[in-house]
Amino acid sequence: MRWTLKPKPQASKVEELKAALKVDDTVATLLLQRDIDTYDAAKKFFRPSFEDLHDPYLMKDMDKAVARIERAITAGENVMVYGDYDVDGTTSVALMSTYLKTRIDSIATYIPDRYDEGYGVSYKGIDFADDNGFSLIIALDCGIKAIDKIVYANEKGIDFIICDHHRPGAEIPDAVAVLDPKREDCEYPFKELCGCGVGFKLITALAANQGQTAEDLTEYLDLVATAVGADIVPIVDENRALAYLGLQVINTNPRPGMKAIINLVKKDILTITDVVFTIAPRINAAGRMKHGNYAVRLLSETDFNLAETYALEIEDYNSDRRETDKRITEEALIQIEDNKEQEGFTTVVYDESWHKGVIGIVASRLIETYYRPTLVFTKSGDKLAASARSVKGFDVYNALEACSEHIEQFGGHKYAAGLTLLPENYDAFKAKFESVVKETIDPKLLMEELKIDLDIELGEIDDKLMRILKQFAPFGPGNMSPTFMSQNLKDTGWGKCVGEDDKHIRLTATQSLNACAEQSRSNKIVCIGFGLGDKIDIIRDKKLFSAAYAIDENHWNGTVSLQLKLKDIKA
């Protein structure tokens, strides 16, 4: 890793904020690094509320979407709620369908089959709507590029409302309404909502017609917070409020399906990190291993006993998913070693037998080893399908766009995308992708960057600092958990490797300070470094080292103590 220490704010600004908030240098600096420079901004940051949510009618086409849905409700039309098979899509469908069922009876849901239909709006889904008398489809977390499919639906007399958050192409679909804050002609003040977030804005606008506010829709925010975390959108502005308020619902009064999942993971208070790594993978497992309908069914269920049954089914899918992605990752690593592909600027691997549902996870795991823009391909019908993942700072979506002459279809974000192509174009695409990345990437991006907020002394770490740091949550892109570094550390002599195959490292660090330094507070603290077992020699024999870390709490036998969660160490 290359360590990058963030610039320190101006000393005068630090002093001003310290005085306004009555905090120390460390806290004031962390806030200023997050563009929080006044008392009011800090109050909003530490206490997100419904007042932080923007007026949904600021989003282009919101008035058209509401008018069309109200017309459907009045006429008793059959309405289909359509969404993708991942967490953002299934939570969106659960949110929209359960809300609309409070207003109208004739609501159905549709999740495309990952293997038969692929990503996004499908002709098969439109045909299903036509065959069953649905006159309105509300598509969530997809549809912004479904130009031809919307034309097809229009020819059949089916109206579409699109609620998406992906980057539009040159043309906007000819739907009744297209809600997407990333539209160039949309003046909505926050551009980084997830699909479920856009869906929540739509039901907020619908509820306003009934004299209700966003606060009256609190029960839906467990779904929104889960999607915000799982889709890795920036947790700033409106997303921060949605995540903060949604976590309160998750931890106090979650819907039956969410509660059934939480009971399986056996944790009292969940953070956004817990949502990302425990709840989201289980919801995702349905669409990866079986069908996204199972996730929607679980998240929409009102009977807790039934929800428990559904959650156990999904737990089985998640176990299968873990075994499958572990096996495929091992096979992919062998393939890379055999072909020496890690020597290039990209990693592109393919096996026709690999499970399409886990190739995105495998791509992320390969980046952990080789840290290159990565594509994992498998066979999907008569085409090849791939998941793309990128390294920090490199836009893989733009790179794929530059290779579009070899691609059938693609879509996604800066750091994650999906694509399909014909088998005969694989070699040409692979060569072009390598060439594009080689020509456009800054070579330093091929070494993982560790951004460090502050260089502090161990003696500054205490319970008061920890209490304040907890209030910086929820963490995520745009507001990452603070990373600190300390220098001139040494182990007390009992440091050792722990865990399976000695993969991890555990030690107690002390800090060598100069004679004039403040040493009234303890400068001894336990450190745990997951995956750092191979760096044990750096700390042996009480050699001096530097550490980059997060401050963490260790809960053991009913007691809580501070510890450092090491991210990297250097001699």
N, C-alpha and C positions, 0 to 999 in steps of 0.2 A: 504493500500500500504506500501511496505517497501522501504524506500528511500536509494539509493546508490549514494554516491558522487564519481564521477570519480576521479582517482588519478591525482594530479597536475603534469605537466611536470617539468623537471629539470629547476631550476631558470636560469641557464646559457643559456639554449636553449630559454627560454622565452625572455631573454634580447637580444640575437642575433637576433631573429625574429622581436622583437620590433624595433630594430635599422634598420634592412633591409627594413621593410615595413612602418616605421614611424607610428606605431599604439600603443595602450595602452596594459596593461597587460591582460585585459579581452579578447580582440580580438586575441592577440598572443596565449594565452592559448587555446582558442576555436579552432584555426587552428592547433596547435600542437596535440590536442586531436583527430583530424581528419587526423593525419599523414602528415600534410602540414608543412614542416620545412624549406623551402627555398623560396627565392623571386620567382624563376621560378615556383615552385610548386604552390605558391599562385596565380601567374598570370594565370596559367592553370585552377586553381580551380574557380577563380572569372570570368574568361573570356573563358568558354568552346568554342571550335570551331571545324570545320570539320577536322582540323589537328589532333584532338584527336582520330579520328576513325581509327581502325586497318584495315590493308589490308585484304579484304574478302578472298583472296586466301590462307591465313594462316589456314583457316578452312578445316579440312579433308573432302575430296570428293567434294569440291567446283568446281574444274576443271571438274569433271565428270558431276556434275549437269549442269554447263554452257554448256558443249559440247552437252549434251542430249537435252537441251532446244533449243539451236541454230539449232540442227538438225531438231527438230520439227517445228521451225519457217521456215526454208528453205523448208521443205517438205510440209508445210501447214497442218500439222496434227491437229486433234481435241485434245485440251488440257483441262483437267478439273482441276480447283483449288479447293482443298478440305480443309475445316478447321472446327474447333470446334465451338460450339454455344455461347461461352462466349466472352468477350470483346477482349481478345488476339486473339482468333480464327477468329472472324468476321472482326476485323481490318486487320489481316493478309491476309485474303481472298480478302478484298477490295483493299489492297495495291498491291498484286501480280496480281490480275486480271486486275486492271486498268492500271498497267504498261505494262503487256503483250499485252493488247489491242492496245497499241501504236506500237506494232511490228507485230501482227498477228490478224486475224479476228475471227478465230474459237476457242474462249475461252468461257468456261462455268464455273459456280461456283456451289459448292455443300456443303451444311451444313447439317449434320445428324440431324434427329429429336430427341430431348432430350428424348422423351417418347417411341418412337418406336425403335430407333436404339441405344440410349445411347451414351456414350462418345467415341470419337476417330474414327478411321477408321472402317467402317462397311461393312459386306458382301453385304448389300443392296446397298450401295454406289458404290461398285465395279461392281455389277450386272447392275446398272444404266449406268455406264460408258461402260460396254460391250455391252449393248443393243443399245447404241446410238453412237457407233463408236469412243469412246475416246481411244487413244492409249497411252496417258501419263497422269498420275495423279500427281500433285504437292500437297503434304499434308503439312499443316502448323499447328503448335501448337499441333500436335498429330502424332502418327505413330511409335514412338520409341519402343513400345512394341507390335506392330501389326505383330508379326512373322508369324502366320498362315494366316492372311489376305493377306500379301504380297505374300506368296506362292500361295494362291488362285488367286491373280491377275496375277502372272507370268504364271500360267497354262492357263489363258485366253489371254495371249499375251499382257497384259497391263503393261507398265513400271511405276515404282513409284520413285519419288524423295521425300524424307522426310526432312522437316525442323522443327525440334523439339528442345525443351530446357529442357524437363523433364529428370529425371534420367533414364538411360538405365537399362535394366535387364542384365542377364548374356550373352544373345545372341543379336546380332545386326540384324535387319531385312535384308533379301536378296534383297534389293532395288538397283536400278541403282546408287543412291547416298543417303547417310544418313548424313545430316548436323545437328550436335548437339554438341555444345561446351563441353557438359558434358560427351561425349565419352571419355573413358580412353585413347584411342589412338589418340585423337585430341589435337593438340598443340596450338590451338587458344588461344591467351594470356588473353582473358577475358571470364570467364565461366558463367556469370550471365545474358546473354541476355534473353529477353522474346521471345516468338514465333514470334511476329511481327518484333522484332529486327533481328532474324535469317533470316526472309523473306527479310528485308531491305538489309542485307548483300548480299543475293543472287541477288537482282535486281541491287545492286551496282556493283557486279562482271559482270553481263550481260551488264550493261551500259558502263563498262570499255572497253568492246569489240567494242563499238560504239564511243570510244574516249571521253566518258563523265566521270565525277567525281561524288562523292557523293553529292557535292554541286549542281549539275545539277538535283538532285532528291529531292530538298528541299520541293517541294509541297507534298511529301508523309509523311513528318515528323510529321504532326498533328496526323496521325494515329499511328505512332510509339510512340510518347510521351503519347498518351492516353493509349496504351497498357502497356507501362513501368509503368505508375501510377497505372493502374487497377490491374496489375498482382503482385504488391507489390514486385518487384525485387529490389535489392540494387541499389540506385541511386548514383553510384560511377563509376569512370573510363568511359568507353564508354557509359553506360546508362545515366550518368550525361550529357554528351554532347548531346546525342539524345533527352533527356527530355528538356534540355535548348533550343536547336535549334527548337525543335518541338513546345514548348510553344510560341516561337516567331511567328511561322506560325499560331498557334491557335488564337493568339491575333492580328494578322495583316492581314493575307490572308488565312483563313481556307477554305477548300473545301465546296461546297454548303451544303452538309448534316451536316457537323460539325457546319457551321454557323447557320443553322436552329435550331439546338439544343441550341446553345449559345443564340440565340434570345429568346428562351423559358425561360432560366434561368435568363435573364436580368442582366448580370454583365459585366462591361466594360473590366476589366483586369482579366484574369483567372490565378490562380496559379496551381501547380500540385495537391494541395489539392482540389481545385475546380473541377479539372478534375476527381479525384477519387470519389468525393461525389456528383457531379452534372451531368457530361457528362457520365461517365462510367455506373452508374446505369440505365440510360435510354437506352444505347446501350445493356446492359445486359438484360433488361426487355423483349426485343423481344424474345430472346432464352428461357427465363424463362417462359413467359406466352403464347407465340404464336409459333414463329419459328425464328431461327437465320437468315433466309433469309431476313427478314424485315430489320434487321440491315445492312446487306451487301448491300441491295438495296439502303438504305438511304445514306450510306457512299460512294457508287459508283456513285450516281446521279450527273449529270453535270448541270441539269436545276434547278435553285434555287426555282422556284415556285412549282415544283414537290417535291423537297426536303422538303419544308415547309409542304406539305400535309403528306408526310411520317413521318416527325418528330412529327406531331400532333397525328398520329396513335400510334407511340411509346410512346408518353406522356400518352395516355390512358392505354397502357400496364403497364407503370410504376406506374400509380395510382392504378391499380389492384394489382400489385406486392406489393405495400406498405400495402394495406389493408389486403392482404393474409398473408404476413409474420408477421404482427402485431397480427392477430388472432391466427396463429399457435404458435407463441412465447408464447402467453398467455396460450394456451392449454398445451404446453410443460412444462411451469413453474408449472402449476397445477399438471401435471403428476409427476414431480420430487418431489414436496411437498408431494403428496399422498404416494409416494413410498420411501421417505426419501433417494433418491439416492445421494443427495449432500454430504452424509456422507462418501462416498467412494472416491477413487482417480480419478474416471472418471464420466462423465455424458453420459448415453446412453438412448435415448428415441425412441419410435416407435409408429406410428399410420398409418394404411394403407390408410387413407383418406387424409393425408397431401400432399400438392402440391409439386411434385418433384423439381419444378423450384426454390423454395425458401428455401429448407432445409439447404443450405449452409449459407444463411443469418441468419436463425434461430439458427444454431449452434454457429455462432459468437455472437449473442445476449445472448445466454445462458451462454457463457463464461464471458460476462460482469457481470452476476449475481453470478455465482458459481465458476468461474475461475478454471476449470478442463479441461483436454483433453476431447473433446465432440464429440459425434456421434449422428446424427439425421437420423433415418430410416423412409422410407415409402415403400409402395408396388409399384413395377414396373413390370408389366406383371406377370409372375409366380415367380419372385424373389423379394428380398428386396434390395433396393438401399439406400445408406447413403452418407452423406457429413460429413467429419471429419475436425475439427478445433482444433488447439493446443494452449497451453500457451507458452509464450516466454521461449526459452531455452530447450524445449522438442520436440524431433523428432517423430511426430505421424506416419510418413511414416515407420520408422523403427519398431515402435510398431505394425503396421498393418502387416508388413512383418513377424513378430514373430507369428502372428495369422493366417498365410496364409493357414493352413490346413482346416480352416473353411470358407475361402473366395473363391468365384468364380473368381473375377477379382478386381484389385485395381491399383491405380496410383496416382501420385501427387507430392507434395513437403513436406518439413519438417513441415510446419505449416498448410497445407491444402491438403486434399486428398479426393478421392471418391472411393467407393467400392460397389460391389454387392455380395450377398450370397443367398443361398437357405433358405427358411423359417424355415426348420427343423434344420438348423445350428445356428439360431439366439441366442438361450440361451447359447449354448456352446461357441460361439464367444464372447458374452457379458462377460461371466465369464473369458475367457482367456484374453480378452483385459484389464479387470480390474486387473487381476493378473500380466500381463506384465507391465502395467503402475506402479502398486504398487511396483514391484521389481526393476524398473529401474529409476523412477523419483526421483530427489532430492526434498524432501518435501518442501524446501523453495521456489521452483518454483510454488507452489500452492498458494502463495501470490503474487499478482501482483507487479512487481518491477518498481519503478520510478527512472530512471537514471538521475542524476543531474550533469550538466556540471560544474557549479561554484556556490559558495556561495558569493553573492555580497551585497553591501549596496544599498538602494533605491536611494541614491544620485548619484550613478554611471549611472543611467538610464536617457538618454537624447536622443534628436533627432539624434545626430551624431552616437551614438551606434546603434540606430534603422536603420539608413541608411546603415550601414555596415552589420548588421544582415540580411537585405533584400537580400544582395548580396551573402549570404550563400545558398540561394535557387537555384535550386529546392530541396526541402527536401524529405526525404524518408529513407528507411532502408540503413544504412551505413552513412547517413548524416541527422540525425533527426534534426528538429528545436531545437535550444538550449533551455535547461530547466535550470532555475536558482532557487536558494533558497535564502531567506533572513530570518534572525532571529530577535527576539525582536521587533516584529511588534505589533501594536495595532490599533484598529478601532477608528476613530474620534468620534464615538458615534451614527452615523446614519446608520450603517450597518443593512441590512434587507434581508429577503427572497423575491424573486421575481419570476414571471412566474407562469405557471399553476401548481396548487397544491404546490406552494412555493418550487419548485424543485431546484431553483438556489439561489445563494447568491450574493449580491452586497454591497460593502463597500469602504470606503476610508481609506487606511492604512498609518500610519506614523511609523517611526522607532526610537526607543530609543537607542541613541548612547552614548558611554562614553564621558566624558567631553573633552578628548583630540582629539576626532574624527573630521574629516573634515566635516563641515556642511554648507559649502558655497552654495552648490546646494540644490535644493528642495528635501525633503525626504517625500513628500506626493503624493500619487498616487491612482487613482481609480482602483478597482479590481472587476472582475466578475468571479464567479465560477459556471460553469454549472454542475448541478447534485450534488452540494455540500450543498444544502439547509438544509440537516439534520445535518450539522456541525455548525449551527448558534450559538449554546451555547459556542463554543470555542472562539468566538470573542466578546461575549456580555460583557458589563460592563468594557470595555477597558482592558480586560485580555490580557496578552502577548501571542503571538502565532508565529509559523514559517509557511512560505508559500513556496510551490514549484509552479513555474509558467513559462509561456512563455511571453515575452514582445510583445505586440500587439498594433495595431492602432485602435482607435474608430473613425469611420466616422459618423458625425451627423450634419445635417443642413449645409452642406458645410464646416464644420470645422473638422480638424483632430487633435486628441489628443492621447497621449500615455496612455495605460492602461495595467494592468496585467491580463492575462488569467490564473486563478488559476487552478492547476491540483490537488492539495491536500493542506490541512492545518492541523497543529497539535498544540496542546496546548504546 
